[in-house]
Amino acid sequence: MHAALEALRRLIDGMGKVEFSANTSPEPFARGFTHGFTIDFRDAAVRDAYLMHEAHSRAGARLVAALEGGTDD
């Protein structure tokens, strides 16, 4: 999954750093998620282009498929 999101940086001008990390929070809000990621965007227009990009849809579908219970759980 990391590589798929990193590859989007070459396709979407203004998409910045992608950070991946294990969830180390002691708070009880993780709902079973063990990892997370953030993406920096130059501005809202770039973020919106990312959200609509076909490659983002494909990467997102793979990520959801990897989740136990998909988006419902």
N, CA, C and O atoms as a GROMACS GRO file, in nm:
protein
  292
    1MET      N    1   0.083  -0.119   0.000
    1MET     CA    2   0.000   0.000   0.000
    1MET      C    3   0.087   0.125   0.000
    1MET      O    4   0.055   0.224  -0.067
    2HIS      N    5   0.196   0.121   0.074
    2HIS     CA    6   0.285   0.237   0.078
    2HIS      C    7   0.328   0.278  -0.062
    2HIS      O    8   0.323   0.396  -0.098
    3ALA      N    9   0.372   0.182  -0.139
    3ALA     CA   10   0.422   0.211  -0.273
    3ALA      C   11   0.313   0.270  -0.362
    3ALA      O   12   0.342   0.359  -0.442
    4ALA      N   13   0.191   0.222  -0.350
    4ALA     CA   14   0.081   0.273  -0.432
    4ALA      C   15   0.054   0.420  -0.402
    4ALA      O   16   0.032   0.499  -0.494
    5LEU      N   17   0.055   0.457  -0.275
    5LEU     CA   18   0.032   0.597  -0.240
    5LEU      C   19   0.151   0.684  -0.279
    5LEU      O   20   0.133   0.796  -0.326
    6GLU      N   21   0.271   0.634  -0.259
    6GLU     CA   22   0.390   0.709  -0.299
    6GLU      C   23   0.391   0.731  -0.450
    6GLU      O   24   0.433   0.837  -0.497
    7ALA      N   25   0.346   0.632  -0.527
    7ALA     CA   26   0.345   0.644  -0.673
    7ALA      C   27   0.254   0.756  -0.719
    7ALA      O   28   0.277   0.815  -0.824
    8LEU      N   29   0.151   0.786  -0.643
    8LEU     CA   30   0.060   0.895  -0.679
    8LEU      C   31   0.131   1.030  -0.682
    8LEU      O   32   0.088   1.121  -0.752
    9ARG      N   33   0.238   1.044  -0.606
    9ARG     CA   34   0.313   1.170  -0.604
    9ARG      C   35   0.369   1.203  -0.742
    9ARG      O   36   0.383   1.321  -0.777
   10ARG      N   37   0.400   1.100  -0.821
   10ARG     CA   38   0.452   1.123  -0.957
   10ARG      C   39   0.340   1.161  -1.053
   10ARG      O   40   0.367   1.217  -1.160
   11LEU      N   41   0.216   1.132  -1.018
   11LEU     CA   42   0.103   1.158  -1.106
   11LEU      C   43   0.030   1.288  -1.075
   11LEU      O   44  -0.033   1.346  -1.163
   12ILE      N   45   0.039   1.334  -0.951
   12ILE     CA   46  -0.040   1.449  -0.907
   12ILE      C   47   0.053   1.560  -0.861
   12ILE      O   48   0.112   1.552  -0.753
   13ASP      N   49   0.066   1.663  -0.944
   13ASP     CA   50   0.153   1.775  -0.912
   13ASP      C   51   0.099   1.848  -0.789
   13ASP      O   52  -0.018   1.886  -0.784
   14GLY      N   53   0.185   1.868  -0.691
   14GLY     CA   54   0.145   1.937  -0.568
   14GLY      C   55   0.113   1.844  -0.453
   14GLY      O   56   0.087   1.889  -0.341
   15MET      N   57   0.116   1.714  -0.481
   15MET     CA   58   0.099   1.617  -0.372
   15MET      C   59   0.233   1.603  -0.305
   15MET      O   60   0.333   1.572  -0.370
   16GLY      N   61   0.237   1.626  -0.175
   16GLY     CA   62   0.362   1.625  -0.102
   16GLY      C   63   0.392   1.494  -0.032
   16GLY      O   64   0.358   1.386  -0.080
   17LYS      N   65   0.455   1.507   0.080
   17LYS     CA   66   0.504   1.394   0.158
   17LYS      C   67   0.390   1.304   0.205
   17LYS      O   68   0.284   1.351   0.245
   18VAL      N   69   0.415   1.174   0.198
   18VAL     CA   70   0.324   1.072   0.252
   18VAL      C   71   0.394   1.011   0.372
   18VAL      O   72   0.506   0.960   0.361
   19GLU      N   73   0.330   1.017   0.487
   19GLU     CA   74   0.388   0.962   0.611
   19GLU      C   75   0.306   0.842   0.658
   19GLU      O   76   0.183   0.849   0.664
   20PHE      N   77   0.373   0.735   0.692
   20PHE     CA   78   0.310   0.614   0.743
   20PHE      C   79   0.363   0.589   0.885
   20PHE      O   80   0.480   0.612   0.913
   21SER      N   81   0.276   0.542   0.972
   21SER     CA   82   0.320   0.518   1.109
   21SER      C   83   0.231   0.415   1.176
   21SER      O   84   0.113   0.399   1.143
   22ALA      N   85   0.290   0.345   1.272
   22ALA     CA   86   0.211   0.255   1.356
   22ALA      C   87   0.131   0.339   1.455
   22ALA      O   88   0.176   0.446   1.497
   23ASN      N   89   0.014   0.292   1.492
   23ASN     CA   90  -0.067   0.359   1.591
   23ASN      C   91  -0.010   0.326   1.729
   23ASN      O   92  -0.014   0.211   1.773
   24THR      N   93   0.042   0.428   1.795
   24THR     CA   94   0.100   0.407   1.928
   24THR      C   95   0.023   0.483   2.036
   24THR      O   96   0.070   0.495   2.150
   25SER      N   97  -0.093   0.534   2.001
   25SER     CA   98  -0.172   0.612   2.096
   25SER      C   99  -0.225   0.522   2.209
   25SER      O  100  -0.273   0.412   2.183
   26PRO      N  101  -0.216   0.570   2.332
   26PRO     CA  102  -0.272   0.494   2.443
   26PRO      C  103  -0.424   0.515   2.458
   26PRO      O  104  -0.488   0.448   2.538
   27GLU      N  105  -0.480   0.608   2.380
   27GLU     CA  106  -0.623   0.635   2.390
   27GLU      C  107  -0.702   0.524   2.321
   27GLU      O  108  -0.653   0.461   2.228
   28PRO      N  109  -0.824   0.499   2.367
   28PRO     CA  110  -0.902   0.384   2.316
   28PRO      C  111  -0.986   0.416   2.192
   28PRO      O  112  -1.099   0.370   2.183
   29PHE      N  113  -0.932   0.493   2.097
   29PHE     CA  114  -1.012   0.534   1.982
   29PHE      C  115  -0.969   0.467   1.851
   29PHE      O  116  -1.022   0.502   1.746
   30ALA      N  117  -0.877   0.375   1.855
   30ALA     CA  118  -0.819   0.317   1.734
   30ALA      C  119  -0.916   0.226   1.659
   30ALA      O  120  -0.898   0.203   1.540
   31ARG      N  121  -1.016   0.173   1.726
   31ARG     CA  122  -1.113   0.083   1.664
   31ARG      C  123  -1.044  -0.033   1.591
   31ARG      O  124  -1.093  -0.079   1.488
   32GLY      N  125  -0.933  -0.078   1.644
   32GLY     CA  126  -0.863  -0.192   1.587
   32GLY      C  127  -0.760  -0.157   1.479
   32GLY      O  128  -0.688  -0.246   1.433
   33PHE      N  129  -0.752  -0.030   1.439
   33PHE     CA  130  -0.653   0.008   1.338
   33PHE      C  131  -0.515   0.009   1.402
   33PHE      O  132  -0.497   0.063   1.511
   34THR      N  133  -0.420  -0.051   1.334
   34THR     CA  134  -0.284  -0.060   1.387
   34THR      C  135  -0.189   0.040   1.324
   34THR      O  136  -0.082   0.066   1.377
   35HIS      N  137  -0.228   0.097   1.208
   35HIS     CA  138  -0.143   0.190   1.135
   35HIS      C  139  -0.227   0.301   1.074
   35HIS      O  140  -0.349   0.290   1.062
   36GLY      N  141  -0.160   0.408   1.037
   36GLY     CA  142  -0.227   0.519   0.971
   36GLY      C  143  -0.132   0.590   0.879
   36GLY      O  144  -0.013   0.560   0.875
   37PHE      N  145  -0.186   0.686   0.803
   37PHE     CA  146  -0.101   0.764   0.715
   37PHE      C  147  -0.161   0.903   0.698
   37PHE      O  148  -0.281   0.924   0.714
   38THR      N  149  -0.074   0.997   0.664
   38THR     CA  150  -0.116   1.132   0.629
   38THR      C  151  -0.048   1.170   0.498
   38THR      O  152   0.058   1.118   0.463
   39ILE      N  153  -0.112   1.261   0.426
   39ILE     CA  154  -0.057   1.311   0.300
   39ILE      C  155  -0.064   1.463   0.304
   39ILE      O  156  -0.167   1.520   0.340
   40ASP      N  157   0.046   1.527   0.268
   40ASP     CA  158   0.049   1.673   0.256
   40ASP      C  159   0.015   1.713   0.113
   40ASP      O  160   0.061   1.651   0.017
   41PHE      N  161  -0.067   1.817   0.100
   41PHE     CA  162  -0.103   1.872  -0.030
   41PHE      C  163  -0.069   2.020  -0.032
   41PHE      O  164  -0.081   2.089   0.070
   42ARG      N  165  -0.027   2.069  -0.147
   42ARG     CA  166   0.008   2.210  -0.161
   42ARG      C  167  -0.111   2.300  -0.128
   42ARG      O  168  -0.095   2.404  -0.065
   43ASP      N  169  -0.230   2.258  -0.169
   43ASP     CA  170  -0.350   2.337  -0.143
   43ASP      C  171  -0.474   2.250  -0.162
   43ASP      O  172  -0.463   2.133  -0.199
   44ALA      N  173  -0.590   2.307  -0.139
   44ALA     CA  174  -0.716   2.232  -0.148
   44ALA      C  175  -0.742   2.184  -0.290
   44ALA      O  176  -0.800   2.077  -0.309
   45ALA      N  177  -0.701   2.260  -0.390
   45ALA     CA  178  -0.724   2.219  -0.528
   45ALA      C  179  -0.647   2.091  -0.561
   45ALA      O  180  -0.700   2.003  -0.630
   46VAL      N  181  -0.524   2.079  -0.511
   46VAL     CA  182  -0.446   1.957  -0.532
   46VAL      C  183  -0.511   1.841  -0.458
   46VAL      O  184  -0.521   1.731  -0.511
   47ARG      N  185  -0.554   1.867  -0.335
   47ARG     CA  186  -0.623   1.761  -0.260
   47ARG      C  187  -0.745   1.712  -0.336
   47ARG      O  188  -0.768   1.591  -0.344
   48ASP      N  189  -0.822   1.803  -0.391
   48ASP     CA  190  -0.943   1.765  -0.464
   48ASP      C  191  -0.908   1.686  -0.590
   48ASP      O  192  -0.978   1.592  -0.625
   49ALA      N  193  -0.800   1.725  -0.659
   49ALA     CA  194  -0.755   1.651  -0.776
   49ALA      C  195  -0.715   1.509  -0.737
   49ALA      O  196  -0.745   1.413  -0.809
   50TYR      N  197  -0.647   1.495  -0.624
   50TYR     CA  198  -0.609   1.364  -0.571
   50TYR      C  199  -0.733   1.280  -0.544
   50TYR      O  200  -0.738   1.162  -0.581
   51LEU      N  201  -0.833   1.338  -0.480
   51LEU     CA  202  -0.954   1.264  -0.445
   51LEU      C  203  -1.028   1.212  -0.568
   51LEU      O  204  -1.092   1.108  -0.564
   52MET      N  205  -1.019   1.286  -0.678
   52MET     CA  206  -1.090   1.249  -0.800
   52MET      C  207  -1.006   1.164  -0.896
   52MET      O  208  -1.059   1.112  -0.995
   53HIS      N  209  -0.878   1.149  -0.869
   53HIS     CA  210  -0.787   1.081  -0.960
   53HIS      C  211  -0.817   0.930  -0.964
   53HIS      O  212  -0.841   0.868  -0.860
   54GLU      N  213  -0.815   0.874  -1.083
   54GLU     CA  214  -0.843   0.732  -1.101
   54GLU      C  215  -0.745   0.644  -1.023
   54GLU      O  216  -0.784   0.542  -0.966
   55ALA      N  217  -0.618   0.683  -1.019
   55ALA     CA  218  -0.518   0.604  -0.946
   55ALA      C  219  -0.546   0.605  -0.796
   55ALA      O  220  -0.519   0.507  -0.728
   56HIS      N  221  -0.600   0.716  -0.744
   56HIS     CA  222  -0.638   0.721  -0.603
   56HIS      C  223  -0.753   0.624  -0.577
   56HIS      O  224  -0.753   0.554  -0.476
   57SER      N  225  -0.849   0.620  -0.667
   57SER     CA  226  -0.962   0.528  -0.651
   57SER      C  227  -0.915   0.384  -0.647
   57SER      O  228  -0.964   0.304  -0.567
   58ARG      N  229  -0.820   0.350  -0.734
   58ARG     CA  230  -0.768   0.213  -0.735
   58ARG      C  231  -0.693   0.181  -0.606
   58ARG      O  232  -0.712   0.075  -0.547
   59ALA      N  233  -0.607   0.274  -0.562
   59ALA     CA  234  -0.531   0.252  -0.438
   59ALA      C  235  -0.626   0.244  -0.318
   59ALA      O  236  -0.608   0.160  -0.229
   60GLY      N  237  -0.727   0.330  -0.317
   60GLY     CA  238  -0.824   0.328  -0.207
   60GLY      C  239  -0.902   0.198  -0.203
   60GLY      O  240  -0.929   0.145  -0.095
   61ALA      N  241  -0.938   0.146  -0.318
   61ALA     CA  242  -1.011   0.019  -0.323
   61ALA      C  243  -0.926  -0.095  -0.267
   61ALA      O  244  -0.977  -0.182  -0.196
   62ARG      N  245  -0.795  -0.095  -0.298
   62ARG     CA  246  -0.707  -0.198  -0.244
   62ARG      C  247  -0.693  -0.184  -0.092
   62ARG      O  248  -0.688  -0.284  -0.020
   63LEU      N  249  -0.687  -0.062  -0.045
   63LEU     CA  250  -0.675  -0.040   0.098
   63LEU      C  251  -0.801  -0.087   0.171
   63LEU      O  252  -0.792  -0.156   0.273
   64VAL      N  253  -0.917  -0.051   0.119
   64VAL     CA  254  -1.043  -0.094   0.181
   64VAL      C  255  -1.056  -0.246   0.178
   64VAL      O  256  -1.104  -0.306   0.274
   65ALA      N  257  -1.013  -0.308   0.068
   65ALA     CA  258  -1.020  -0.454   0.059
   65ALA      C  259  -0.932  -0.521   0.162
   65ALA      O  260  -0.960  -0.632   0.206
   66ALA      N  261  -0.824  -0.453   0.202
   66ALA     CA  262  -0.731  -0.511   0.300
   66ALA      C  263  -0.785  -0.496   0.442
   66ALA      O  264  -0.737  -0.564   0.533
   67LEU      N  265  -0.883  -0.408   0.463
   67LEU     CA  266  -0.937  -0.387   0.597
   67LEU      C  267  -1.032  -0.499   0.634
   67LEU      O  268  -1.117  -0.539   0.554
   68GLU      N  269  -1.018  -0.547   0.753
   68GLU     CA  270  -1.110  -0.647   0.804
   68GLU      C  271  -1.247  -0.581   0.819
   68GLU      O  272  -1.262  -0.490   0.900
   69GLY      N  273  -1.347  -0.626   0.744
   69GLY     CA  274  -1.479  -0.566   0.750
   69GLY      C  275  -1.499  -0.449   0.657
   69GLY      O  276  -1.605  -0.388   0.656
   70GLY      N  277  -1.396  -0.415   0.574
   70GLY     CA  278  -1.408  -0.304   0.480
   70GLY      C  279  -1.437  -0.173   0.549
   70GLY      O  280  -1.387  -0.148   0.659
   71THR      N  281  -1.517  -0.089   0.486
   71THR     CA  282  -1.547   0.042   0.544
   71THR      C  283  -1.654   0.034   0.653
   71THR      O  284  -1.678   0.131   0.723
   72ASP      N  285  -1.718  -0.084   0.666
   72ASP     CA  286  -1.822  -0.099   0.767
   72ASP      C  287  -1.770  -0.132   0.905
   72ASP      O  288  -1.844  -0.127   1.003
   73ASP      N  289  -1.643  -0.166   0.914
   73ASP     CA  290  -1.590  -0.210   1.043
   73ASP      C  291  -1.465  -0.136   1.079
   73ASP      O  292  -1.407  -0.160   1.185
   0.00000   0.00000   0.00000
